[in-house]
Amino acid sequence: MGIVLFENKKTCCGCSACASICPKGAIEMKPDDQGFIYPVVDSNLCVSCGACKKVCAYQNENSLHEPVRAYAAVNRKQEQLAKSASGGVFAAVATYFLESGGVVFGASLDIRNGQSIPHLIGIENIEQLERIQGSKYVQSAVEDTYKQARQKLSEGRKVLFSGTPCQIAGLYGYLKKDYNNLWTIDVICHGVPNAKFFNDYLGVEAKKRGGVPIGYSFRDKKRGWGMNARLDLRRPSGGEKSIYIPARLTSYNTLFLDGDIYRENCYECPYAHKERVADMTIGDFWGIEREHPELLKQDAFDERKGISCILANTEKGVELCKKITDRIWLSESTYDKIARKNGQLSHPSVQSSRRKIIMELYEKAGYDGVEKWFHKKYRKQIIVHSIYNAIPRKVRVALKSIIKN
Ligand SMILES: Cc1cc2nc3c(=O)[nH]c(=O)nc-3n(C[C@H](O)[C@H](O)[C@H](O)COP(=O)(O)OP(=O)(O)OC[C@H]3O[C@@H](n4cnc5c(N)ncnc54)[C@H](O)[C@@H]3O)c2cc1C
């Protein structure tokens, strides 16, 4: 009989700290019937040493920090800003580390033979930065990045580790000690769907559009800062094409934004509050037009290009902000201003009654079943959003301000 790692799926975030620490290699991360990964113990290999339970962030106390400073921020480099989901703070911090000989860990979405692989990777040169820029709205596998980070830290290298709050808590649990040469960033996170579900969506979408996926961006800024996506395909004839996908016109993006397809533990996330796990928290500065209208009068803070929020949660985080002032436009804000339109800073996402229907449908009928259900259930929304998206942005903005007044 091997060790019992957790009693309830709501208490496992799939960070794989347990699998990373196991001295016998007895724990493997495996998908359940709905595609969510959980640690599975091989009772033949397990010696019940309990190392796995000691590193589990859900079963041990985490060090949490109240934000010390809060900012609105935008990357000064236009190329980095354009490839980032929000204001490009992550790229600015990562560049600082890479230029000073550091190693940076972050999420990459690799697509091989039409199959997507969302996972954390470590990079050591600026040419690779693009891979870990941009939001991937799907759970990224930690794989052996905790081990790699520990190795780099013990070599005395500066390490920047970024990910979701639970991945950062998992890293601290795994490392078990403080390192002066480690800095961490967590994203404000409203929850993660699983990699299999996303991959199946990608297959259905690509088939419908006629091609094989070669790239996917969850946040394409072609029509401004928002939640619209881009799918890159190889045509059967051999050429390539890119398709711009407005968020509310596809099943995956809609179900993601409505919080209908996350891991079970996300709905009770122990990190969705003011006290943060990482040295620095980054997110979108939603609601900036109400909180800081004065900033939008400056060219640097452009709503069409994206604006980030930063919470500097530790002295390390505060120092880091100072180190990158030549790389970003920075303006003081407050936690309250940032949290007002970012619910994940005060409570976890709420689970809807739709989640059960969708996930059971996925189990029985695959993503095709989910797609059919979506098009039936959301018919009206799709029509309204198709019309909305056909209206040029300038006209939309004018209409909005007329309606407001
Ligand atoms: C699943 C998820 C949910 C989010 N929900 C919110 C939200 O509700 N409100 C909000 O304000 N912001 C949210 N964000 C953060 C937001 O989308 C941007 O990532 C953030 O603002 C950083 O933007 P940037 O322009 O500085 O950097 P970018 O270059 O856009 O982002 C890169 C950073 O995001 C990390 N990252 C991207 N995808 C993943 C992933 N799958 N797993 C782990 N780390 C990842 C990278 O490691 C890197 O640190 C979420 C991000 C993710 C991944």
The ligand as an ORCA input file, in Angstrom:
! r2SCAN-3c Opt
* xyz 0 1
  C      -4.340     30.892    -16.599
  C      -4.168     32.383    -16.455
  C      -5.202     33.144    -15.934
  C      -5.039     34.539    -15.775
  N      -6.064     35.285    -15.235
  C      -5.901     36.612    -15.060
  C      -6.903     37.416    -14.441
  O      -7.967     36.923    -14.074
  N      -6.668     38.752    -14.282
  C      -5.497     39.335    -14.682
  O      -5.324     40.547    -14.504
  N      -4.527     38.598    -15.259
  C      -4.692     37.278    -15.449
  N      -3.691     36.519    -16.015
  C      -2.414     37.188    -16.308
  C      -2.387     37.904    -17.641
  O      -3.028     37.136    -18.651
  C      -0.938     38.148    -18.072
  O      -0.246     36.919    -18.136
  C      -0.203     39.021    -17.120
  O      -0.864     40.243    -17.053
  C       1.249     39.235    -17.542
  O       1.258     39.975    -18.688
  P       2.590     40.573    -19.304
  O       2.171     41.405    -20.481
  O       3.433     41.223    -18.257
  O       3.417     39.274    -19.715
  P       3.118     38.127    -20.753
  O       4.314     37.985    -21.578
  O       1.829     38.317    -21.434
  O       2.929     36.858    -19.808
  C       3.975     35.999    -19.525
  C       3.874     35.522    -18.115
  O       2.724     34.703    -17.931
  C       3.126     33.420    -17.457
  N       2.194     32.435    -17.983
  C       1.521     32.482    -19.148
  N       0.780     31.392    -19.295
  C       0.966     30.630    -18.215
  C       0.502     29.341    -17.823
  N      -0.344     28.642    -18.548
  N       0.951     28.838    -16.656
  C       1.813     29.537    -15.887
  N       2.297     30.762    -16.202
  C       1.867     31.294    -17.364
  C       4.524     33.250    -17.988
  O       5.245     32.280    -17.277
  C       5.065     34.654    -17.782
  O       5.383     34.878    -16.439
  C      -3.830     35.152    -16.178
  C      -2.806     34.368    -16.728
  C      -2.953     33.005    -16.844
  C      -1.815     32.193    -17.417
*
